[in-house]
Amino acid sequence: MLRVAVVGSGPSGCYTAQSLVQADSGAHVDVLDRLPCPYGLVRYGVAPDHEKIKSLQNNLRTVLEHERVRFLGGVRVGADGVAAARLRELYHAVVYCVGAATDRHLGIPGEDLPGSWSATEFVSWYSAHPDSAADTFVAGARPDSAAGAFVAGARSAVVIGMGNVAVDVARMLARGAAELSPTDMPQAALTALAASRVTDIRMVGRRGPSQARFTTKELRELGSLPDTEVTVDPEELAADPAYADPSALPAAQRRNVEVLRGWASLPPKEASRRIGLRFFLRPVEVLADGGRVGAVRFERTEPDGHGGVTGTGRYEDVEAQLVLRSVGYRGVPLEGLPFDAEHGTVPNLAGRVLRGGAVAPGEYVAGWIKRGPTGVIGTNRPCAKETVTSLLADAPALVGRDLPEDPLAVLRTEGIEPVEWAGWQAIERAEAELGASFGRGVVKLPDWESLLTAAGSAVRQGHP
């Protein structure tokens, strides 16, 4: 019987498990996750107001409830956890689906000023990622890391980036309490955003509208926000050579340009909040005001004729008390695995991990740590299938190795007590009860202590 460990329970991990159990291999799969909760970025990265996308959890749940799949949450792999070499002793194969856990930096002066954050940090906060709560209390934490500090005292915000995450954070800043209350957003974040005085939000990109990375559906949502005006600068749009005649653009970019053209033609309207989309501006410095963010200095850029941009030597300062950078994710090394620092991925051949250029038997990758942070959630399905195809081709040579009868029993003897599926179900019940206490629907538990306490109640109450 083929035993496989899948490290990571986000979409790539679940699709990997699904491909394994759907194949005629009889494989048994343990899906390990550092967090006590499954679903990865579907739970902790998709915006709370995107209920349709978040409902993908129901599909992932079906995978994790399969009779030959076992969820083991709260299990660290690598440093301070189960070593990669130890996993190889416990399973015939290990597939790492650990994503891209950090954000890219701008590399400009002032980037680390109080009030300047990565979009990842902001998303983690309003999505109740337990690490976000932990950062508030650890020794040496940033002085502005207390709950609500993102928006406290801010009147204007600059979001640097033109992808879907940038659109998400801009939209969340513009949402009102009535729109956010029905979501599963943690109560502290809801309270802080409801009290927010941010009324001016700028999304800024260094290139033109035809090169923006957001999808048209996400872009259009900005125009449907209540009491919010979306503005664009017609001169900045016209600076894009493809703007006047977008017919040669791919369909997605052409639709984006059409939406922006429509907004540019609208007369001003009375609204409490404004989202301004700015193009051809490259950040060069975050400027301080009283020791905190006060503005962002941008250099005006122009097309270079080769798909990129070049600086013009002209500068503009944009006021902001909150800066959120959204310029992409990046994979991080996992102790015990090789790592390509240039690309932020694990070297691989069709999902097979490469060590020194040679295939490492029984070690595989899928998802962003395999291909880099590209594509949408659905892109992980064919990516996982390719990896599983490689694994199953190798399986005859892998299953000849004797293993412990039950890896979970071994982990427990080594002091590791995973959160099993019943523990996750107990967390779900606790979140429903918490929401009811606030007169809301499900409300996420925001920190490690409350999650683990809820998960432990499954054992105390004798749930199966």
C-alpha positions in Angstrom: 0.0 0.0 0.0 1.4 3.4 -1.1 1.6 5.9 1.8 2.0 9.5 0.9 2.4 12.7 3.0 1.2 15.9 1.5 2.6 18.9 3.3 0.1 21.8 2.9 -3.7 21.7 2.9 -4.4 24.6 0.5 -5.7 24.0 -3.0 -2.5 22.5 -4.4 -2.3 20.1 -1.4 -5.9 19.1 -1.7 -5.8 18.7 -5.4 -2.7 16.5 -5.0 -4.5 14.3 -2.5 -7.5 14.1 -4.8 -5.5 13.0 -7.7 -3.8 10.3 -5.6 -7.0 8.8 -4.3 -8.8 9.0 -7.6 -6.0 7.1 -9.4 -6.2 3.3 -9.3 -3.3 3.2 -6.8 -5.0 2.5 -3.4 -2.8 5.2 -2.0 -3.4 6.4 1.6 -2.7 10.1 2.1 -1.9 12.1 5.2 -2.3 15.9 4.6 -0.2 17.7 7.0 -0.5 21.4 7.8 1.3 23.8 10.1 -2.0 25.4 11.0 -4.8 23.6 12.8 -7.2 24.7 10.0 -7.3 23.4 6.4 -7.7 25.2 3.1 -4.7 27.4 3.1 -5.2 30.7 1.1 -8.8 29.8 0.4 -9.4 30.4 4.2 -6.6 32.9 4.8 -6.1 34.7 1.5 -9.5 35.0 -0.3 -11.2 38.3 0.7 -14.0 37.8 3.3 -16.6 39.4 0.9 -15.8 36.9 -1.9 -18.3 34.3 -0.7 -18.4 32.4 -4.0 -14.7 31.8 -4.1 -14.6 31.0 -0.4 -17.2 28.3 -1.1 -14.5 26.4 -2.8 -13.8 25.1 0.7 -16.7 22.8 0.2 -14.9 21.1 -2.6 -11.7 20.8 -0.7 -13.6 19.4 2.3 -14.8 16.6 0.2 -11.2 15.7 -0.6 -10.2 15.8 3.1 -13.1 13.7 4.2 -12.2 10.9 1.7 -11.8 7.5 3.5 -8.2 7.3 2.4 -7.3 10.9 3.3 -6.4 12.0 6.8 -6.0 15.7 7.9 -3.2 16.3 10.4 -3.1 19.9 11.4 -0.8 21.7 13.7 2.2 19.8 12.4 5.3 21.8 11.6 7.7 20.4 9.0 11.3 21.5 8.8 12.8 23.8 11.4 11.3 23.2 14.9 9.2 20.4 13.6 9.3 17.1 11.8 12.4 17.0 9.6 12.1 16.3 5.9 14.4 13.3 6.3 12.0 12.0 9.1 9.0 12.3 6.8 10.8 10.2 4.2 11.3 7.5 6.8 7.6 7.5 7.6 6.1 7.6 4.1 6.9 6.2 0.7 6.6 9.7 -0.8 6.3 13.3 0.4 4.7 16.0 -1.7 5.5 19.6 -0.6 2.6 22.0 -1.3 3.8 24.9 0.9 3.0 27.8 -1.4 4.8 31.1 -1.4 4.8 32.3 2.2 6.2 35.7 2.1 5.9 38.9 0.0 8.2 40.8 -2.3 9.8 44.0 -1.0 10.1 47.3 -2.9 13.7 47.8 -1.8 13.2 51.6 -1.3 14.0 53.9 1.6 11.3 54.2 4.2 9.6 50.9 3.3 9.7 49.8 7.0 8.3 53.0 8.5 5.4 52.5 10.9 2.3 52.6 8.7 4.0 50.8 5.8 3.0 47.2 5.4 2.9 44.4 3.0 -0.6 43.6 1.6 0.1 40.0 3.0 0.1 41.4 6.5 -3.1 43.3 6.0 -4.8 40.3 4.4 -3.7 38.1 7.3 -5.1 40.5 9.8 -8.6 40.8 8.3 -8.6 37.1 7.5 -7.8 36.1 11.1 -4.5 34.3 10.3 -3.3 33.2 13.8 0.3 34.4 13.0 -1.1 37.9 12.6 -2.4 37.8 16.2 0.8 36.3 17.5 2.9 39.1 15.9 1.0 41.6 18.1 2.5 40.1 21.3 5.9 38.7 20.5 8.9 40.4 21.9 10.4 42.9 19.4 7.2 43.2 17.3 6.8 46.3 15.3 5.4 49.2 17.5 2.4 49.6 15.2 1.4 45.9 15.2 -1.5 46.2 17.6 -4.9 45.3 16.4 -6.4 48.1 14.2 -3.1 49.8 13.7 -3.4 49.4 10.0 -6.1 52.1 9.7 -5.8 53.9 13.1 -5.3 57.6 12.4 -5.1 57.2 8.6 -7.1 59.4 6.2 -5.5 58.3 3.0 -3.9 55.1 1.8 -1.7 54.1 -1.1 -1.8 50.6 -2.4 1.3 49.8 -4.6 0.5 47.2 -7.2 -2.1 46.4 -9.8 -3.0 42.8 -9.2 -6.0 41.1 -7.7 -4.6 41.3 -4.1 -4.2 45.1 -4.6 -7.8 45.3 -5.7 -8.9 43.2 -2.7 -7.2 45.4 -0.1 -8.4 48.6 -1.7 -11.9 47.2 -1.7 -11.7 46.2 1.9 -10.6 49.6 2.9 -13.6 51.1 1.1 -16.2 48.7 2.5 -18.6 49.8 5.3 -19.5 48.0 8.4 -22.9 46.9 7.0 -21.2 45.1 4.1 -18.4 43.5 6.2 -20.6 42.3 9.1 -22.1 39.4 7.2 -18.6 38.0 6.4 -16.5 35.8 8.6 -14.1 38.6 9.3 -12.8 38.6 13.0 -14.6 41.0 15.2 -11.5 43.1 16.0 -10.8 43.7 12.3 -14.5 44.5 11.7 -14.6 47.0 14.6 -11.4 48.7 13.3 -12.5 48.9 9.7 -15.9 50.2 10.8 -14.2 53.0 12.7 -11.7 53.7 9.9 -11.4 57.3 8.6 -9.7 56.3 5.4 -11.6 58.0 2.6 -9.0 58.4 -0.1 -7.4 55.2 -1.6 -4.9 55.2 -4.4 -3.9 52.1 -6.3 -0.6 52.8 -8.1 1.2 50.9 -10.9 4.5 51.6 -12.5 3.3 50.5 -15.9 0.2 51.2 -18.0 -3.4 50.0 -17.9 -2.9 47.4 -20.6 -0.3 45.7 -18.4 -2.2 45.6 -15.1 -2.5 42.1 -13.6 -6.0 42.3 -12.1 -8.9 40.4 -13.6 -11.8 42.4 -15.1 -14.3 40.8 -12.6 -12.2 42.1 -9.7 -11.8 45.5 -11.3 -15.5 46.0 -12.0 -16.2 45.3 -8.3 -14.6 48.6 -7.4 -17.2 50.4 -9.5 -20.1 48.8 -7.6 -19.0 49.7 -4.1 -21.6 51.8 -2.3 -20.9 55.5 -1.7 -17.5 55.2 -3.4 -16.2 57.0 -6.5 -13.6 55.4 -8.8 -11.4 57.8 -10.6 -8.8 57.5 -13.3 -6.5 60.1 -15.0 -7.3 60.2 -18.7 -3.8 61.5 -19.4 -2.2 58.5 -17.7 -4.4 56.1 -19.6 -3.6 57.8 -22.9 0.1 57.4 -22.2 -0.3 53.7 -22.8 0.3 53.0 -26.5 -2.3 50.2 -26.4 -5.0 52.3 -24.8 -6.2 54.2 -27.9 -6.6 50.9 -29.9 -6.7 47.9 -27.6 -7.9 45.5 -30.3 -4.5 43.7 -30.4 -4.5 43.0 -26.7 -5.5 39.7 -25.1 -9.2 39.6 -24.2 -8.6 40.1 -20.5 -6.5 43.2 -20.9 -8.8 44.5 -23.6 -11.8 44.2 -21.2 -9.8 46.0 -18.4 -9.1 48.9 -20.8 -12.7 49.1 -21.7 -13.7 49.3 -18.0 -11.1 52.1 -17.3 -12.3 54.0 -20.4 -15.8 53.9 -19.1 -14.8 55.3 -15.7 -12.7 58.0 -17.4 -15.8 59.3 -19.2 -18.0 59.6 -16.1 -18.7 63.0 -14.5 -17.6 63.4 -10.8 -20.1 62.2 -8.3 -20.7 62.9 -4.6 -19.3 60.0 -2.5 -17.8 59.5 1.0 -14.9 57.5 -0.3 -12.7 57.6 -3.4 -10.5 55.0 -5.1 -8.1 56.5 -7.6 -6.2 54.3 -10.1 -2.9 55.8 -11.0 -0.5 54.5 -13.7 3.1 55.1 -14.9 4.3 55.9 -11.4 7.2 54.0 -9.8 7.8 54.2 -6.0 11.2 55.5 -5.0 10.8 56.4 -1.4 8.3 56.3 1.5 8.5 59.7 3.2 8.2 60.1 7.0 6.0 62.6 8.9 6.6 62.6 12.6 8.3 59.2 12.5 5.5 57.5 10.5 4.4 57.3 6.9 3.4 60.6 5.5 3.6 60.2 1.8 5.1 58.2 -1.0 7.4 59.7 -3.6 6.9 58.3 -7.1 8.9 58.8 -10.3 6.9 59.3 -13.4 7.6 56.5 -15.9 6.9 56.2 -19.6 6.8 53.2 -22.0 10.2 52.1 -23.3 8.9 50.6 -26.5 9.8 47.0 -25.4 7.0 46.3 -22.9 8.7 47.9 -20.0 9.0 51.4 -18.6 11.8 53.9 -18.1 12.1 56.8 -15.6 11.6 60.3 -16.7 13.2 62.2 -13.8 9.9 63.8 -12.8 8.6 63.1 -9.3 5.3 63.3 -7.5 4.6 63.0 -3.7 1.3 61.3 -2.8 0.0 61.8 0.7 -0.7 58.6 2.7 -0.7 57.6 6.3 -1.1 53.9 5.3 1.0 52.2 2.6 0.3 48.7 1.5 2.7 47.1 -1.0 1.2 44.4 -3.2 4.0 43.5 -5.6 3.8 39.7 -5.5 4.5 36.7 -3.3 7.7 34.7 -2.9 8.6 31.2 -1.8 10.8 30.6 1.2 13.3 27.8 1.9 12.1 24.8 3.8 14.8 23.2 5.9 15.9 19.9 4.4 14.8 20.8 0.8 16.9 22.4 -2.0 15.9 25.9 -2.9 16.3 28.1 -6.0 16.7 31.5 -4.4 16.4 33.4 -7.7 13.0 32.0 -8.5 11.8 31.3 -5.0 11.0 27.6 -5.8 12.2 24.1 -5.2 14.2 22.8 -8.2 12.1 20.1 -9.8 11.4 18.1 -13.0 7.7 17.6 -13.6 7.2 17.8 -9.8 10.1 15.6 -8.9 12.5 17.3 -6.5 16.0 17.8 -7.9 19.0 17.6 -5.6 22.2 18.7 -7.3 20.5 18.3 -10.6 19.5 14.7 -9.9 16.0 13.4 -9.0 15.5 12.8 -5.3 13.5 9.6 -4.9 10.2 10.0 -3.1 10.3 13.8 -2.9 7.9 16.0 -4.9 6.5 19.5 -5.1 3.2 21.0 -6.4 1.7 24.5 -6.4 3.5 27.8 -6.0 6.6 26.3 -4.4 6.9 24.2 -7.7 6.2 26.8 -10.4 6.2 30.2 -8.6 3.3 32.4 -7.5 1.4 32.4 -10.9 -2.1 31.5 -12.0 -5.4 31.3 -10.2 -6.7 28.7 -7.7 -7.8 26.4 -10.5 -4.2 26.4 -12.0 -3.2 24.2 -9.1 -5.3 21.3 -10.4 -3.3 20.5 -13.5 -0.1 21.4 -11.6 -0.9 18.8 -9.0 -2.0 16.2 -11.6 1.4 16.5 -13.3 3.2 15.9 -10.0 1.0 12.9 -9.1 1.6 11.4 -12.6 5.3 11.5 -11.8 4.8 10.1 -8.4 2.6 7.2 -9.5 5.1 6.4 -12.3 7.8 6.1 -9.6 5.5 4.2 -7.1 6.7 0.7 -8.0 10.2 1.5 -6.9 9.0 3.4 -3.8 6.6 0.9 -2.2 9.2 -1.8 -1.7 10.6 0.1 1.3 9.2 -1.0 4.7 7.5 1.7 6.8 6.1 1.9 10.3 2.5 0.6 10.3 1.0 4.0 11.2 3.0 7.3 10.8 0.5 9.0 13.1 1.3 6.7 16.0 5.0 7.3 15.5 4.5 11.1 15.5 2.6 10.8 18.8 5.4 8.9 20.4 7.7 11.7 19.3 5.6 14.3 21.2 3.5 15.6 18.2 -0.2 15.6 18.8 -1.9 16.7 15.5 -5.3 18.3 15.2 -7.3 15.7 13.3 -10.5 16.2 11.4 -12.7 16.1 14.5 -10.6 18.9 16.0 -11.2 21.0 12.9 -14.9 20.4 13.1 -14.8 21.6 16.7 -13.1 24.8 15.5 -16.0 25.2 13.0 -18.5 24.8 15.8 -16.7 27.3 18.0 -16.6 29.9 15.2 -20.3 29.5 14.6 -20.9 30.0 18.3 -18.7 33.1 18.4 -20.5 34.6 15.4 -23.9 34.0 17.1 -22.6 35.8 20.2 -22.0 38.9 18.1 -25.3 38.5 16.2 -23.4 37.6 13.0 -22.8 34.4 11.0 -19.6 32.4 11.4 -16.8 34.6 12.8 -13.2 33.3 12.6 -11.2 32.6 15.8 -8.3 35.0 15.5 -5.4 33.4 17.4 -3.5 30.2 18.1 -4.8 29.8 21.7 -8.5 30.0 20.8 -8.0 27.7 17.8 -6.1 25.0 19.8 -8.5 25.3 22.7 -11.5 24.8 20.4 -9.7 21.8 18.7 -9.0 20.3 22.0 -12.7 20.4 22.9 -13.3 17.6 20.4 -11.3 15.2 22.6 -12.8 16.4 25.8 -16.3 16.0 24.5 -15.7 12.6 23.0 -16.4 13.5 19.4 -15.3 10.8 16.9 
